[in-house]
Amino acid sequence: QVQLVESGGGSVQTGGSLRLSCAASASTFRDYCMTWFRQAPGKEREGIATIDDDGTTGYADSVKGRFTISQDSAKNTLYLRMNSLKPEDTATYYCAAESTFPKCIRMQTTVIVGASASASDFMYWGQGTPVTVSS
């Protein structure tokens, strides 16, 4: 069982930056792929950034060049650095983890093609941290 706890959300103005953290309860990164999702009010949950167990990253077009996913294995923590924030980035941000190869591929594909996902699609989720970007 993996527990994920996000933090770092808040309110910023357009053009500002935030760094989100996702603390994992176990040595997650060696055996899991990790992904950041977000869900805006009234919209579906979308995958935006993913990292696999060897550090390979992938991004949705909507955040490419502005957001950076990284991990610190010593701290069991996943990060999402968000720069040049826009009002359309306003959403609740979730981290998710998967351990099986087929699910990892599906998670990564969700990000790369900009597909939506539901909570039942993947095994482990955090509770979410809200981000509000004002114009």
C-alpha positions as CSV (number, residue, x, y, z in Angstrom):
1,Q,0.0,0.0,0.0
2,V,1.3,3.4,-1.0
3,Q,0.1,6.6,0.5
4,L,0.6,9.9,-1.4
5,V,0.3,13.4,0.2
6,E,0.4,16.5,-2.0
7,S,1.3,19.9,-0.8
8,G,2.4,23.3,-2.2
9,G,-0.7,24.5,-3.8
10,G,-2.0,28.0,-3.4
11,S,-3.0,31.2,-5.1
12,V,-0.7,33.1,-7.5
13,Q,-1.0,35.7,-10.2
14,T,-0.5,35.1,-13.9
15,G,3.1,34.5,-14.7
16,G,3.9,33.3,-11.2
17,S,5.5,30.0,-10.1
18,L,4.7,27.2,-7.6
19,R,6.4,24.0,-6.7
20,L,4.1,21.1,-5.7
21,S,5.3,18.2,-3.7
22,C,4.0,14.6,-3.4
23,A,5.4,12.7,-0.4
24,A,5.2,9.0,-0.7
25,S,4.9,6.6,2.2
26,A,7.5,4.1,0.9
27,S,10.4,3.8,-1.4
28,T,8.2,4.3,-4.4
29,F,10.2,5.5,-7.2
30,R,12.3,2.4,-7.8
31,D,9.2,0.3,-8.4
32,Y,6.6,2.7,-9.5
33,C,5.8,5.2,-12.2
34,M,4.5,8.5,-11.0
35,T,2.3,11.1,-12.7
36,W,0.8,14.5,-12.0
37,F,-2.9,15.0,-12.9
38,R,-5.1,18.0,-12.6
39,Q,-8.8,18.6,-12.6
40,A,-10.4,21.9,-13.1
41,P,-14.0,22.5,-11.9
42,G,-16.5,21.0,-14.3
43,K,-13.8,19.3,-16.3
44,E,-12.3,15.8,-16.6
45,R,-9.1,14.8,-14.8
46,E,-6.1,15.2,-17.2
47,G,-2.6,13.8,-17.0
48,I,0.0,16.6,-17.3
49,A,3.4,15.2,-16.4
50,T,4.9,11.7,-15.9
51,I,8.1,10.1,-14.8
52,D,9.1,6.5,-14.8
53,D,11.4,4.5,-12.7
54,D,14.5,5.3,-14.7
55,G,13.7,9.1,-14.7
56,T,12.3,9.4,-18.2
57,T,9.7,12.2,-18.3
58,G,6.8,13.2,-20.5
59,Y,4.5,16.2,-20.6
60,A,1.1,17.2,-22.0
61,D,1.3,19.9,-24.6
62,S,-0.6,22.3,-22.4
63,V,2.3,22.4,-19.9
64,K,5.3,21.5,-22.0
65,G,8.1,24.0,-21.5
66,R,6.5,25.5,-18.4
67,F,6.2,22.6,-15.9
68,T,9.0,20.2,-14.8
69,I,8.5,16.9,-13.0
70,S,11.3,15.5,-10.8
71,Q,11.8,13.2,-7.9
72,D,14.0,12.9,-4.9
73,S,14.4,9.2,-4.1
74,A,16.2,9.9,-0.8
75,K,13.2,11.9,0.4
76,N,10.5,9.7,-1.3
77,T,9.1,12.9,-2.8
78,L,7.8,13.8,-6.3
79,Y,7.8,17.4,-7.4
80,L,6.1,19.5,-10.0
81,R,7.7,22.9,-10.7
82,M,5.2,25.2,-12.4
83,N,6.4,28.3,-14.1
84,S,4.7,31.0,-16.2
85,L,1.3,30.0,-14.7
86,K,-1.9,30.9,-16.5
87,P,-5.5,31.2,-15.3
88,E,-6.3,28.0,-17.3
89,D,-3.8,26.2,-15.0
90,T,-6.3,26.7,-12.1
91,A,-7.2,23.2,-10.9
92,T,-6.8,20.7,-8.1
93,Y,-3.5,18.8,-8.7
94,Y,-3.1,15.1,-7.9
95,C,-0.2,12.8,-7.9
96,A,-0.7,9.1,-8.8
97,A,1.4,6.0,-8.8
98,E,1.3,2.7,-10.5
99,S,3.4,-0.4,-10.2
100,T,2.5,-2.6,-13.1
101,F,4.0,-2.2,-16.6
102,P,0.7,-2.1,-18.5
103,K,-0.8,0.5,-16.1
104,C,2.4,2.6,-16.3
105,I,2.2,2.6,-20.1
106,R,-1.5,3.6,-19.9
107,M,-0.6,6.4,-17.4
108,Q,2.2,7.7,-19.6
109,T,0.0,7.5,-22.7
110,T,-2.7,9.5,-20.9
111,V,-0.2,12.3,-20.5
112,I,1.4,12.2,-23.9
113,V,-1.9,12.2,-25.8
114,G,-3.7,14.5,-23.5
115,A,-6.4,12.0,-22.5
116,S,-8.6,12.2,-19.4
117,A,-8.6,9.7,-16.5
118,S,-10.8,8.8,-13.6
119,A,-9.8,7.9,-10.1
120,S,-10.6,4.3,-10.8
121,D,-8.1,4.0,-13.7
122,F,-5.0,3.9,-11.5
123,M,-4.2,2.4,-8.1
124,Y,-2.8,5.1,-5.9
125,W,-3.8,8.8,-5.6
126,G,-3.1,11.6,-3.2
127,Q,-5.9,13.8,-1.9
128,G,-5.0,16.7,-4.2
129,T,-3.8,20.3,-3.6
130,P,-5.6,23.3,-5.2
131,V,-3.9,25.8,-7.4
132,T,-5.6,29.1,-8.3
133,V,-4.1,31.4,-10.9
134,S,-5.6,34.9,-11.1
135,S,-5.3,37.2,-14.0
